Amino acid sequence: MRLLVIVIILLLNSTGILAQDRIIDSLQNELNTTQNSLQRAKLYNAISEQFKYSDPDKMLEFAIKALELSKEEQLKIEMGRAYLNIGTAHIILGDYQKAMDHFVWGKSLFEDLPKSPQTSADIAKGLARTYGSMGIVFSEQSNYAKALQYYLKAAKAYEMLDDKGQAAKIYNNMGVVYKSQDQNQKALEFFLKALEIQKMLNAPNTAITQTNIANIYFKAGKLDEAFQYYTAAKSSLDLHPNTRALGEWYNNIGAYYNSRNYPQMALENWQKAIRAFESIHDKFGLADTYLLLAEFYNAQREHTKGLQAATSALNLADETDVLEQRAAAENLLSDSYNNLGKTEQALFHFKRYSNAKDSLYKKNNIQKAVEAAMNYEFEKKELLQKEENQKRELLIKEEAKSNTLKLLFGSLIVLLLFGIGFLIYNRQQLKKTLTLQKELAEYEQKALHLQMNPHFVFNCLGSISSFIVQNGTDSAIKYLSKFSKLMRLTLEYSKESLIPIDKEIESLQNYLELEQLRFNDKFTFNISKDPNIEDDVAIPPLLIQPFIENSIIHGVIPKKEKGNISIAFSVSGKSLHCTIVDDGVGINQSIKNKENLVLAHKSMALGIIKKRLEMISEATNKEASIAIEELINGNTVTGTKIVLKLPLQYSGH
């Protein structure tokens, strides 16, 4: 993940080192001449932000000074900036837990600040920067769903501020997240969006985005397009020198030339990458270059040179403790020794490669467990911090009211304070009552939603039992593999009140594939989404699946012929429509079939869903309804149509 950090931190860099030193000197001179607390807090924060390009420890030192002074003088805006600067310093230092703690405190502070014509712009900028910073931490923890959620918030905030430069950085980071998930087309969309703004602003980080675009085209096999962007990136680097980015560029263009069968040009560029990385002591970048050289020499049957390059990569990986590079180097060393006929050394390094792979697998599992724990801690701390801020603000307001009343109405202190105290008490009780009613409604909705989870699991377990009996061990293993994937998605989102529509579609796709397997392709299906539906549109989880299950079990399966089910998502006004159509036996025949069953089973799903729709309507003050009709052509029943109408909601809102 270190490469991603380099990309993001570089995106923050907008000045040269010499210019940065001059700015820091100027700010410190100004700090020595002013005694105004607000101005000093601003200067501490400004100096801290300058040090992020060169010295994270200094950045942390000045941010802490800004925080201490801001707390002492109750300078809320500068206090929020200090929290963000401390968090950014911890990102650079690699302590993501401390970084996230400070971002949560900053977010809570900015969200609770009262807006005025004088403060609204500063609050909006603070929130935009907070969301972007939290996106970086989640991205580094491979929590891509959360990262995109906060990047989307940051992008919208910067768009509202008309800050195109910062918006471009967020678009680029979103592209990096999508690329990390192998969603290259989506990544390309955001990289191009960032590049358009960067060209307009003549931004110094344009080369990084152009290289990202070139890498996507290269991976897709579109070599001409890749070369076009590699060339443009080099021109941008010539205008705005950046040694680390240049080293990465040499590595990428070397790989490009190697793929086009220009081995000499590939070697020349990798040698230039070595010189670039050595000039800034970037051992991670050097290790990558030596790995590329080792692969190249082994492919050219120059195994002695391949051995030397792989050894250099391994030494660097040991120094930086990057397990992925160590595993790759051990594998290349094993291949090189094997090709040189040195089987004993080849076996030795193959064993070390296997151990490194096992360690990497364990590390990834541990990382996932830690990520889940950190997500829980993050949400808990965010809630606790918000409650603490609200209590503190309420206390301050109440003390101010009390002092004002004592000064204005001293002569009537007993009578007036009694009356005012009574009114305040009633108001607080009313507020508490309304708050409790709102929370009760939210918990009722969550409880109904959670009832769907065991219902869904019991149905799936019943399906597994029948499938194993009917299809044998091999087919059952394949079925269980798909089932485990579906369960993982279901459990992951069962705790959420809303999930992105694309994740719901993915879950439905997995479920339908599972049922196809179970019923030996007795039906076909298709899922479509209106292109006008935005990426952050969200729906309650496990709301649609029971209707699809009914369409399969009671609609198309009783048919003699092969059936079809179609699911379509569309937007009408401020409503999201989900239309489910099957060409099964129809509602009336389905009811007759159920009556003829020896063992009757009463499904709770429809009742639970109707109750959930009522709760959604109450919570949003918008219509949430369901309509079911039997499709008839002349005197022939052609199937069933279900239309689910939901309020248009968005993730993170």
C-alpha positions as CSV (number, residue, x, y, z in Angstrom):
1,M,0.0,0.0,0.0
2,R,3.0,2.4,0.3
3,L,2.8,3.2,-3.4
4,L,-0.7,4.5,-2.9
5,V,0.5,6.7,-0.1
6,I,3.2,8.2,-2.4
7,V,0.6,9.0,-5.0
8,I,-1.7,10.7,-2.5
9,I,1.0,12.7,-0.7
10,L,2.4,13.9,-4.0
11,L,-1.0,15.1,-4.9
12,L,-0.9,17.4,-1.9
13,N,2.5,18.9,-3.0
14,S,2.1,22.2,-4.8
15,T,5.3,24.1,-4.2
16,G,9.0,23.5,-4.7
17,I,11.3,22.8,-1.7
18,L,13.2,26.1,-2.0
19,A,9.9,28.1,-2.2
20,Q,8.6,26.1,0.7
21,D,11.7,27.1,2.9
22,R,11.2,30.7,2.0
23,I,7.5,30.5,3.0
24,I,8.3,28.8,6.3
25,D,11.0,31.5,7.2
26,S,8.5,34.3,6.4
27,L,5.7,32.7,8.5
28,Q,8.1,32.2,11.5
29,N,9.3,35.8,11.3
30,E,5.7,36.9,11.4
31,L,5.0,34.6,14.4
32,N,7.8,36.3,16.3
33,T,6.3,39.7,15.9
34,T,2.6,39.1,16.8
35,Q,1.0,38.6,20.1
36,N,-2.6,38.2,18.8
37,S,-3.9,34.7,19.8
38,L,-6.0,34.2,16.7
39,Q,-3.1,35.3,14.4
40,R,-0.6,33.1,16.2
41,A,-2.9,30.0,16.0
42,K,-3.3,30.6,12.2
43,L,0.5,30.9,11.8
44,Y,1.1,27.7,13.7
45,N,-1.3,25.9,11.5
46,A,0.1,27.5,8.3
47,I,3.7,26.5,9.3
48,S,2.5,23.0,10.1
49,E,0.9,22.7,6.6
50,Q,4.2,23.7,5.0
51,F,6.2,21.0,6.8
52,K,4.0,18.2,5.4
53,Y,6.2,18.4,2.2
54,S,9.4,17.7,4.1
55,D,9.2,16.9,7.8
56,P,6.1,15.2,9.3
57,D,7.6,15.5,12.8
58,K,7.8,19.3,12.5
59,M,4.4,19.3,11.0
60,L,3.1,17.5,14.1
61,E,5.0,19.8,16.5
62,F,3.5,23.0,15.1
63,A,0.0,21.5,14.8
64,I,0.0,20.5,18.5
65,K,1.0,24.1,19.4
66,A,-1.9,25.4,17.3
67,L,-4.3,23.0,19.0
68,E,-3.2,23.9,22.5
69,L,-3.5,27.7,21.9
70,S,-6.9,27.2,20.1
71,K,-8.3,25.2,23.0
72,E,-7.1,27.8,25.5
73,E,-8.7,30.7,23.6
74,Q,-11.7,28.7,22.2
75,L,-10.7,29.3,18.6
76,K,-12.9,26.7,17.0
77,I,-11.9,27.1,13.3
78,E,-8.2,26.9,14.1
79,M,-8.8,24.0,16.5
80,G,-10.4,22.1,13.6
81,R,-7.5,22.9,11.3
82,A,-5.0,21.7,14.0
83,Y,-6.9,18.4,14.3
84,L,-6.6,17.9,10.5
85,N,-2.9,18.8,10.5
86,I,-2.1,16.4,13.3
87,G,-4.1,13.7,11.5
88,T,-2.2,14.3,8.2
89,A,1.2,14.1,10.0
90,H,0.2,10.8,11.5
91,I,-0.8,9.5,8.0
92,I,2.7,10.4,6.7
93,L,4.2,8.7,9.8
94,G,2.1,5.6,9.2
95,D,-0.1,5.7,12.3
96,Y,-3.5,5.5,10.8
97,Q,-5.4,4.9,14.1
98,K,-4.1,8.2,15.6
99,A,-4.8,9.9,12.2
100,M,-8.4,8.7,12.2
101,D,-9.0,9.7,15.8
102,H,-8.0,13.3,15.0
103,F,-10.0,13.4,11.8
104,V,-13.1,12.2,13.8
105,W,-12.6,15.0,16.3
106,G,-12.2,17.6,13.6
107,K,-15.2,16.3,11.7
108,S,-17.4,16.5,14.8
109,L,-16.2,20.0,15.6
110,F,-16.8,21.4,12.1
111,E,-20.2,19.8,11.8
112,D,-21.4,21.2,15.1
113,L,-20.1,24.8,14.5
114,P,-22.9,27.4,13.9
115,K,-22.6,28.9,10.4
116,S,-22.5,32.6,9.8
117,P,-21.5,34.8,6.8
118,Q,-18.0,35.1,8.4
119,T,-17.5,31.4,9.2
120,S,-19.4,29.4,6.6
121,A,-16.6,29.3,4.0
122,D,-14.0,28.2,6.6
123,I,-16.4,25.5,7.9
124,A,-17.1,24.2,4.4
125,K,-13.3,24.0,3.6
126,G,-12.6,22.3,6.9
127,L,-15.3,19.6,6.3
128,A,-14.2,19.1,2.7
129,R,-10.6,18.5,3.8
130,T,-11.7,16.3,6.7
131,Y,-13.8,14.0,4.3
132,G,-10.8,13.8,1.9
133,S,-8.4,12.9,4.7
134,M,-10.7,10.2,6.1
135,G,-11.0,8.8,2.6
136,I,-7.2,8.5,2.4
137,V,-7.0,6.5,5.7
138,F,-9.8,4.2,4.7
139,S,-8.1,3.7,1.3
140,E,-4.8,2.8,3.0
141,Q,-6.7,0.3,5.2
142,S,-8.2,-1.3,1.9
143,N,-11.7,-0.3,3.1
144,Y,-12.6,0.9,-0.3
145,A,-16.4,1.3,0.3
146,K,-15.8,3.7,3.2
147,A,-13.0,5.4,1.2
148,L,-15.4,6.1,-1.7
149,Q,-18.1,7.3,0.6
150,Y,-15.9,10.0,2.1
151,Y,-14.3,10.9,-1.2
152,L,-17.7,11.5,-2.7
153,K,-18.5,13.8,0.2
154,A,-15.2,15.6,-0.3
155,A,-15.8,15.9,-4.0
156,K,-19.3,17.4,-3.6
157,A,-18.0,19.8,-0.9
158,Y,-15.1,21.1,-3.2
159,E,-17.5,21.4,-6.1
160,M,-19.8,23.6,-3.9
161,L,-16.8,25.7,-3.0
162,D,-15.8,25.8,-6.7
163,D,-12.3,24.7,-5.7
164,K,-11.4,22.9,-8.9
165,G,-7.8,22.1,-7.9
166,Q,-8.8,20.2,-4.7
167,A,-11.7,18.5,-6.5
168,A,-9.2,17.2,-9.1
169,K,-7.1,15.7,-6.4
170,I,-10.1,13.9,-4.9
171,Y,-11.1,12.6,-8.4
172,N,-7.6,11.2,-8.8
173,N,-7.7,9.5,-5.4
174,M,-11.1,8.0,-6.3
175,G,-9.5,6.7,-9.5
176,V,-6.8,5.1,-7.4
177,V,-9.4,3.4,-5.2
178,Y,-11.3,2.0,-8.2
179,K,-8.1,0.8,-9.8
180,S,-7.2,-1.0,-6.5
181,Q,-10.4,-2.9,-6.9
182,D,-9.7,-3.7,-10.6
183,Q,-12.6,-1.5,-11.7
184,N,-10.4,0.0,-14.4
185,Q,-13.1,1.6,-16.5
186,K,-14.5,3.5,-13.5
187,A,-10.9,4.4,-12.5
188,L,-10.3,5.8,-16.0
189,E,-13.4,7.9,-15.8
190,F,-12.2,9.7,-12.6
191,F,-8.6,10.0,-13.8
192,L,-9.8,11.7,-17.0
193,K,-12.1,14.0,-15.0
194,A,-9.1,15.0,-12.8
195,L,-6.8,15.5,-15.8
196,E,-9.2,17.8,-17.5
197,I,-9.1,20.2,-14.5
198,Q,-5.4,19.8,-14.0
199,K,-4.7,20.8,-17.6
200,M,-6.9,23.8,-17.2
201,L,-5.1,24.9,-14.0
202,N,-1.6,23.8,-15.3
203,A,-1.3,21.8,-12.1
204,P,2.1,20.4,-11.1
205,N,0.7,16.9,-10.4
206,T,-0.7,16.5,-13.9
207,A,2.0,13.9,-14.7
208,I,0.9,11.5,-12.0
209,T,-2.7,11.4,-13.3
210,Q,-1.4,11.0,-16.9
211,T,0.8,8.1,-15.8
212,N,-2.2,6.5,-14.0
213,I,-4.3,6.7,-17.2
214,A,-1.4,5.3,-19.3
215,N,-1.1,2.3,-16.9
216,I,-4.8,1.5,-17.3
217,Y,-4.6,1.6,-21.1
218,F,-1.4,-0.5,-20.8
219,K,-3.1,-3.1,-18.6
220,A,-6.0,-3.3,-21.1
221,G,-3.6,-3.9,-24.0
222,K,-4.3,-0.5,-25.6
223,L,-0.6,0.2,-26.2
224,D,-1.0,3.1,-28.6
225,E,-3.2,5.0,-26.1
226,A,-0.9,4.1,-23.3
227,F,2.1,5.5,-25.1
228,Q,0.3,8.7,-25.9
229,Y,-0.3,9.3,-22.1
230,Y,3.2,8.2,-21.1
231,T,4.6,10.7,-23.5
232,A,2.3,13.5,-22.2
233,A,3.3,12.5,-18.6
234,K,7.0,12.9,-19.4
235,S,6.4,16.4,-20.9
236,S,4.5,17.4,-17.7
237,L,7.4,16.1,-15.5
238,D,9.8,18.2,-17.6
239,L,7.8,21.2,-16.7
240,H,7.2,20.3,-13.1
241,P,10.1,18.1,-11.9
242,N,9.3,15.4,-9.3
243,T,12.0,12.8,-8.8
244,R,9.9,10.1,-7.2
245,A,7.2,10.4,-9.9
246,L,9.9,10.4,-12.6
247,G,11.3,7.1,-11.2
248,E,7.9,5.5,-11.3
249,W,7.5,6.8,-14.9
250,Y,10.8,5.2,-16.0
251,N,9.6,1.9,-14.5
252,N,6.3,2.0,-16.3
253,I,7.7,3.1,-19.7
254,G,10.4,0.4,-19.4
255,A,7.6,-2.2,-19.0
256,Y,5.9,-0.7,-22.0
257,Y,8.9,-0.9,-24.2
258,N,9.5,-4.5,-23.0
259,S,6.0,-5.4,-24.1
260,R,6.6,-3.9,-27.5
261,N,9.8,-6.0,-27.9
262,Y,12.3,-3.1,-27.5
263,P,14.5,-4.7,-24.9
264,Q,17.3,-2.1,-25.1
265,M,15.0,0.8,-24.6
266,A,13.4,-1.0,-21.6
267,L,16.8,-1.5,-20.0
268,E,17.8,2.1,-20.6
269,N,14.7,3.4,-18.8
270,W,15.0,1.0,-15.9
271,Q,18.7,2.2,-15.4
272,K,17.4,5.8,-15.4
273,A,14.8,4.7,-12.7
274,I,17.6,3.3,-10.6
275,R,19.5,6.6,-10.7
276,A,16.3,8.6,-9.9
277,F,15.4,6.4,-6.9
278,E,19.0,6.3,-5.6
279,S,19.1,10.2,-5.7
280,I,16.3,10.4,-3.1
281,H,17.1,7.1,-1.3
282,D,13.8,5.5,-2.2
283,K,14.4,1.8,-1.5
284,F,10.8,0.8,-2.3
285,G,11.0,2.2,-5.8
286,L,14.5,0.7,-6.3
287,A,13.2,-2.8,-5.2
288,D,10.4,-2.5,-7.8
289,T,12.9,-1.6,-10.6
290,Y,15.2,-4.6,-9.7
291,L,12.2,-6.9,-9.7
292,L,11.4,-5.7,-13.3
293,L,15.0,-6.3,-14.3
294,A,15.1,-9.8,-12.8
295,E,12.0,-10.8,-14.7
296,F,13.4,-9.3,-17.9
297,Y,16.8,-11.1,-17.6
298,N,15.2,-14.4,-16.8
299,A,13.0,-14.1,-19.9
300,Q,16.1,-13.3,-22.0
301,R,17.8,-16.4,-20.5
302,E,20.5,-14.2,-18.9
303,H,20.1,-16.0,-15.6
304,T,23.2,-14.7,-13.9
305,K,22.1,-11.1,-14.4
306,G,18.6,-12.1,-13.3
307,L,20.1,-13.6,-10.2
308,Q,22.0,-10.4,-9.4
309,A,18.9,-8.2,-9.9
310,A,16.7,-10.5,-7.8
311,T,19.3,-10.5,-5.0
312,S,19.4,-6.7,-5.0
313,A,15.5,-6.6,-4.9
314,L,15.5,-9.0,-1.9
315,N,18.1,-7.0,0.0
316,L,16.0,-3.9,-0.4
317,A,12.8,-5.6,0.5
318,D,14.4,-6.9,3.7
319,E,15.5,-3.4,4.6
320,T,12.0,-1.9,4.0
321,D,10.2,-5.0,5.3
322,V,7.8,-5.0,2.3
323,L,6.5,-8.6,2.3
324,E,5.0,-8.5,-1.2
325,Q,8.4,-7.5,-2.7
326,R,10.2,-10.1,-0.6
327,A,8.0,-12.9,-1.9
328,A,8.4,-11.8,-5.5
329,A,12.2,-11.6,-5.2
330,E,12.4,-15.1,-3.6
331,N,10.4,-16.5,-6.4
332,L,12.6,-14.9,-9.1
333,L,15.8,-16.2,-7.2
334,S,14.3,-19.7,-7.2
335,D,13.7,-19.5,-11.0
336,S,17.2,-18.1,-11.7
337,Y,19.0,-20.8,-9.7
338,N,16.8,-23.5,-11.2
339,N,17.7,-22.3,-14.8
340,L,21.4,-22.2,-13.8
341,G,21.1,-25.9,-12.7
342,K,21.7,-25.1,-9.0
343,T,18.7,-27.1,-7.7
344,E,19.7,-26.9,-4.1
345,Q,19.7,-23.1,-4.0
346,A,16.6,-23.1,-6.1
347,L,14.8,-25.3,-3.6
348,F,16.1,-23.2,-0.7
349,H,14.6,-19.9,-2.2
350,F,11.4,-21.7,-3.3
351,K,10.8,-22.7,0.3
352,R,11.5,-19.1,1.4
353,Y,9.1,-17.9,-1.3
354,S,6.4,-20.3,0.0
355,N,6.9,-19.1,3.6
356,A,6.7,-15.4,2.4
357,K,3.5,-16.2,0.6
358,D,2.0,-17.9,3.7
359,S,3.1,-14.9,5.8
360,L,1.5,-12.5,3.2
361,Y,-1.7,-14.5,3.3
362,K,-1.8,-14.4,7.1
363,K,-1.0,-10.7,7.1
364,N,-3.9,-10.1,4.8
365,N,-6.2,-12.0,7.0
366,I,-5.0,-10.2,10.1
367,Q,-5.4,-6.9,8.2
368,K,-9.0,-7.7,7.4
369,A,-9.7,-8.5,11.1
370,V,-8.0,-5.3,12.2
371,E,-9.9,-3.4,9.6
372,A,-13.2,-4.6,10.9
373,A,-12.2,-3.8,14.5
374,M,-11.0,-0.3,13.5
375,N,-14.3,0.3,11.6
376,Y,-16.2,-0.5,14.7
377,E,-14.0,1.7,16.8
378,F,-14.2,4.5,14.3
379,E,-18.0,4.5,14.3
380,K,-18.1,4.3,18.1
381,K,-15.6,7.1,18.6
382,E,-17.4,9.2,16.0
383,L,-20.7,8.8,17.9
384,L,-19.2,9.4,21.3
385,Q,-17.3,12.5,20.1
386,K,-20.5,14.0,18.7
387,E,-22.4,13.4,21.9
388,E,-19.5,14.9,23.9
389,N,-19.5,18.0,21.7
390,Q,-23.2,18.4,22.0
391,K,-23.1,18.2,25.8
392,R,-20.3,20.7,26.0
393,E,-22.0,23.1,23.6
394,L,-25.3,22.7,25.5
395,L,-23.5,23.4,28.8
396,I,-21.8,26.6,27.4
397,K,-25.2,27.9,26.1
398,E,-27.0,27.2,29.3
399,E,-24.3,29.0,31.4
400,A,-24.4,32.0,29.1
401,K,-28.2,32.2,29.4
402,S,-28.0,31.9,33.2
403,N,-25.5,34.7,33.5
404,T,-27.5,37.0,31.2
405,L,-30.7,36.4,33.1
406,K,-29.0,37.2,36.4
407,L,-27.6,40.5,35.1
408,L,-30.9,41.7,33.4
409,F,-33.4,40.6,36.0
410,G,-31.6,40.8,39.4
411,S,-34.4,42.5,41.2
412,L,-36.9,39.7,40.2
413,I,-34.4,36.9,40.6
414,V,-36.5,34.5,42.6
415,L,-39.7,34.7,40.7
416,L,-38.2,35.1,37.2
417,L,-35.6,32.4,37.5
418,F,-38.3,30.0,38.8
419,G,-40.4,30.7,35.7
420,I,-37.5,30.5,33.2
421,G,-36.2,27.3,34.9
422,F,-39.7,25.8,34.5
423,L,-39.8,26.8,30.8
424,I,-36.3,25.5,30.1
425,Y,-37.1,22.2,31.8
426,N,-40.3,21.7,29.8
427,R,-38.4,22.5,26.6
428,Q,-35.7,20.0,27.4
429,Q,-38.2,17.3,28.3
430,L,-40.1,18.0,25.0
431,K,-36.8,17.8,23.0
432,K,-35.9,14.6,24.8
433,T,-39.3,13.1,24.0
434,L,-39.0,14.0,20.3
435,T,-35.5,12.6,20.2
436,L,-36.5,9.4,21.8
437,Q,-39.5,9.0,19.4
438,K,-37.2,9.5,16.4
439,E,-34.6,7.0,17.8
440,L,-37.4,4.5,18.6
441,A,-38.7,4.8,15.0
442,E,-35.1,4.2,13.6
443,Y,-34.6,1.2,15.9
444,E,-37.9,-0.3,14.9
445,Q,-37.0,0.0,11.3
446,K,-33.6,-1.6,12.0
447,A,-35.2,-4.4,14.0
448,L,-37.6,-5.2,11.1
449,H,-34.7,-5.1,8.6
450,L,-32.6,-7.5,10.8
451,Q,-35.6,-10.0,10.9
452,M,-35.0,-10.5,7.2
453,N,-31.5,-11.7,7.7
454,P,-32.3,-15.0,9.5
455,H,-35.3,-15.5,7.2
456,F,-33.0,-15.3,4.3
457,V,-30.4,-17.5,5.8
458,F,-32.9,-20.2,6.8
459,N,-34.3,-20.3,3.2
460,C,-30.7,-20.6,1.8
461,L,-29.8,-23.4,4.2
462,G,-32.9,-25.3,3.1
463,S,-31.8,-24.8,-0.5
464,I,-28.3,-26.2,0.3
465,S,-29.8,-29.3,1.9
466,S,-32.0,-30.1,-1.1
467,F,-29.2,-29.2,-3.6
468,I,-26.7,-31.6,-1.9
469,V,-29.3,-34.5,-2.0
470,Q,-30.2,-33.8,-5.7
471,N,-26.8,-32.9,-7.3
472,G,-24.0,-34.8,-5.5
473,T,-20.7,-33.7,-3.9
474,D,-18.9,-31.8,-6.7
475,S,-21.9,-29.7,-7.6
476,A,-22.6,-29.1,-3.9
477,I,-19.1,-27.8,-3.4
478,K,-19.5,-25.3,-6.3
479,Y,-22.9,-24.3,-4.8
480,L,-21.5,-23.8,-1.4
481,S,-18.7,-21.6,-2.8
482,K,-21.3,-19.3,-4.4
483,F,-23.4,-19.5,-1.2
484,S,-20.4,-18.4,1.0
485,K,-19.9,-15.4,-1.3
486,L,-23.5,-14.4,-1.0
487,M,-23.5,-14.8,2.7
488,R,-20.4,-12.6,3.0
489,L,-22.2,-9.8,1.0
490,T,-25.4,-10.3,3.1
491,L,-23.7,-10.2,6.4
492,E,-21.5,-7.3,5.4
493,Y,-24.5,-5.1,4.6
494,S,-27.0,-6.5,7.1
495,K,-25.9,-4.0,9.7
496,E,-26.4,-1.0,7.4
497,S,-29.7,0.7,7.0
498,L,-28.8,1.7,3.4
499,I,-26.4,0.2,0.9
500,P,-25.3,1.5,-2.6
501,I,-27.6,0.2,-5.3
502,D,-24.6,-1.4,-7.2
503,K,-23.9,-3.5,-4.1
504,E,-27.6,-4.6,-4.0
505,I,-27.4,-5.5,-7.7
506,E,-24.2,-7.5,-7.0
507,S,-26.0,-9.4,-4.2
508,L,-29.0,-10.1,-6.3
509,Q,-26.8,-11.3,-9.2
510,N,-25.1,-13.8,-6.9
511,Y,-28.4,-15.0,-5.4
512,L,-29.9,-15.6,-8.9
513,E,-26.8,-17.5,-10.1
514,L,-27.1,-19.6,-6.9
515,E,-30.7,-20.5,-7.7
516,Q,-29.9,-21.2,-11.4
517,L,-27.3,-23.7,-10.2
518,R,-29.7,-25.2,-7.7
519,F,-32.5,-25.7,-10.3
520,N,-30.2,-26.8,-13.2
521,D,-30.7,-23.6,-15.3
522,K,-34.5,-23.9,-15.1
523,F,-34.7,-20.2,-15.7
524,T,-32.8,-17.2,-17.1
525,F,-32.6,-13.7,-15.7
526,N,-31.4,-10.2,-16.4
527,I,-30.9,-7.2,-14.2
528,S,-30.8,-3.6,-15.7
529,K,-30.2,-0.2,-14.1
530,D,-31.3,3.1,-15.6
531,P,-28.1,5.1,-16.5
532,N,-29.6,8.2,-14.9
533,I,-29.3,6.5,-11.5
534,E,-26.3,8.1,-9.7
535,D,-23.6,6.0,-8.1
536,D,-24.4,7.1,-4.5
537,V,-28.2,6.1,-4.7
538,A,-28.8,3.7,-1.9
539,I,-31.6,1.3,-0.9
540,P,-32.4,-0.7,2.3
541,P,-30.8,-4.2,2.1
542,L,-32.7,-7.5,1.8
543,L,-35.8,-5.8,0.6
544,I,-36.0,-7.1,-3.0
545,Q,-34.6,-10.6,-2.6
546,P,-37.8,-12.2,-1.1
547,F,-39.9,-11.1,-4.1
548,I,-37.3,-12.7,-6.5
549,E,-37.4,-15.8,-4.4
550,N,-41.2,-16.0,-4.8
551,S,-40.8,-15.5,-8.5
552,I,-38.4,-18.4,-8.7
553,I,-40.1,-20.9,-6.3
554,H,-43.8,-20.2,-7.0
555,G,-43.6,-18.6,-10.5
556,V,-41.1,-20.1,-13.0
557,I,-40.2,-23.4,-11.3
558,P,-43.7,-24.9,-11.4
559,K,-43.7,-24.2,-15.2
560,K,-42.9,-27.1,-17.5
561,E,-40.9,-24.8,-19.9
562,K,-37.8,-22.8,-19.1
563,G,-38.7,-19.5,-17.3
564,N,-37.3,-15.9,-17.3
565,I,-37.1,-13.3,-14.6
566,S,-36.2,-9.6,-15.2
567,I,-35.4,-7.0,-12.7
568,A,-35.2,-3.3,-13.7
569,F,-34.2,-0.3,-11.6
570,S,-35.4,3.2,-12.7
571,V,-36.0,6.7,-11.4
572,S,-39.3,8.6,-11.6
573,G,-39.3,12.0,-10.0
574,K,-38.0,11.6,-6.4
575,S,-38.8,7.8,-6.3
576,L,-36.7,4.7,-7.1
577,H,-38.7,2.0,-8.9
578,C,-37.8,-1.7,-8.8
579,T,-39.8,-3.8,-11.3
580,I,-39.7,-7.6,-11.1
581,V,-41.4,-9.5,-14.0
582,D,-41.6,-13.3,-14.4
583,D,-43.3,-15.4,-17.0
584,G,-44.3,-18.0,-14.4
585,V,-47.7,-19.6,-13.6
586,G,-49.2,-16.5,-12.1
587,I,-50.6,-15.5,-8.7
588,N,-53.8,-17.6,-8.6
589,Q,-52.1,-20.8,-9.7
590,S,-49.3,-20.2,-7.2
591,I,-51.9,-20.0,-4.4
592,K,-53.5,-23.3,-5.5
593,N,-50.1,-25.0,-5.6
594,K,-49.4,-23.8,-2.0
595,E,-52.8,-25.1,-0.8
596,N,-52.1,-28.6,-2.3
597,L,-48.8,-28.9,-0.4
598,V,-48.9,-31.4,2.4
599,L,-46.6,-29.3,4.7
600,A,-47.8,-25.7,4.7
601,H,-45.2,-23.0,5.4
602,K,-46.2,-19.5,6.2
603,S,-43.6,-17.0,5.0
604,M,-43.0,-13.9,7.2
605,A,-41.1,-12.1,4.5
606,L,-44.1,-10.2,2.9
607,G,-45.4,-9.0,6.3
608,I,-42.0,-7.9,7.4
609,I,-41.4,-6.0,4.1
610,K,-44.8,-4.3,4.4
611,K,-43.9,-3.1,7.9
612,R,-40.5,-2.0,6.7
613,L,-42.1,0.1,4.0
614,E,-44.4,1.7,6.5
615,M,-41.4,2.6,8.7
616,I,-39.5,4.0,5.6
617,S,-42.5,6.2,4.7
618,E,-42.7,7.5,8.3
619,A,-39.0,8.2,8.5
620,T,-38.7,10.0,5.1
621,N,-42.3,11.5,4.8
622,K,-42.3,10.0,1.3
623,E,-44.2,7.2,-0.4
624,A,-42.9,3.6,-0.1
625,S,-45.3,1.1,-1.6
626,I,-45.6,-2.3,-3.4
627,A,-47.9,-3.3,-6.2
628,I,-48.4,-6.9,-7.4
629,E,-50.4,-7.9,-10.5
630,E,-51.0,-11.0,-12.5
631,L,-50.1,-10.5,-16.2
632,I,-52.8,-11.8,-18.6
633,N,-52.8,-11.9,-22.4
634,G,-56.4,-12.6,-23.5
635,N,-57.4,-15.6,-21.4
636,T,-53.8,-16.8,-20.8
637,V,-51.8,-16.0,-17.7
638,T,-48.4,-14.9,-18.8
639,G,-46.7,-14.2,-15.4
640,T,-46.5,-11.8,-12.5
641,K,-45.3,-8.2,-12.2
642,I,-44.2,-6.6,-8.9
643,V,-43.4,-2.9,-8.7
644,L,-41.6,-1.7,-5.6
645,K,-41.6,2.1,-5.1
646,L,-39.1,3.6,-2.7
647,P,-38.0,7.2,-1.7
648,L,-34.9,8.3,-3.5
649,Q,-32.1,8.1,-0.9
650,Y,-28.3,8.4,-1.0
651,S,-25.5,6.6,0.8
652,G,-23.9,8.8,3.5
653,H,-26.9,11.1,3.8
